[in-house]
Amino acid sequence: MKKVFFLLFIATIVSLVGNAQSRTNSDPTALSYKSKEIKSALYWQQNSKTGRWESRKNTKRIYLGEGVAIENFNSIFIGEYNNKRYLFLDFYRYSWRYPALKKEWMYSRTIMAALLSDDDYSHLSSLATNQTLSIIPRFYHSMYKGHAEYSFPFFLSLGETLLSATETLYKSNKRAYGEEYANKEWKKDYPPINFIVLKRITDSDGQDVVRFILYPKALPELIDYTYFEVDYSVYKNLLTKDKKVSYK
């Protein structure tokens, strides 16, 4: 990751130097395409004491003690920027303010973007009944939405710069040391993660529904035990064009 941020720093300096003589205004960075959003879902989990299934809204963050992260999300959608397709996740991320001491358990409003391959999007579009699908992106990045510099256009351009820097480093490593080494170095900066795990089923009431788990707890082996759930018609929001391309 240090290599990526070094290249990001160089790219920023070059950009500043190139624009030093000009005050030409430009349009803010924006998506070229945005899907409709999934903003409402029920989170289901079986109570270990009573054996009963209990649900809550995806935005409700109950307190279960220090060090316990609560699965949640505010919005999920797919967007396209610079001819690349991303799955966006707006959620509250949990962490220790002082990790070494494990003190002050806190949460922060975060936006995260995962690069989708054509195969990823095809699998999302053709999700079959009883199929479990894991999306493991090659590239992803996130930003705290409460940061003084945060804006969605800045988040998009920052991600593009990081991806470009990583791809440049990958090509350099591949030429110098071979593809295996280049892939190994890429994975050091972006370790493989399950960004989302999904399963489409017909429930006991005969309804066509999709269950899913999101980063950072998206594990395929948990999909039948703890998950968000929406009707398949709502899931198709991810595959349906929105009238707007903006997001905050």
Secondary structure, 3 states (H helix, E strand, C coil): CHHHHHHHHHHHHHHHHHCCCCCCCCCCCCCCEEECCECCCEEEEECCCCCCEEEEECCCCCCCCCCCCCCCCCEEEEEEECCEEEEEEEEEEEEEEECCCCEEEEEEEEEEEEEECHHHHHHHHCCCECCEEEECCCCEEEEECCCCCCCHHHHHHHHHHHHHHHHHHHHHHHHHHCHHHHHHHHHHHCCCCCCEEEEEEECCCCCEEEEEEECCCCCHHHCCCEEEEEEHHHHHHHHCECCCCCCC
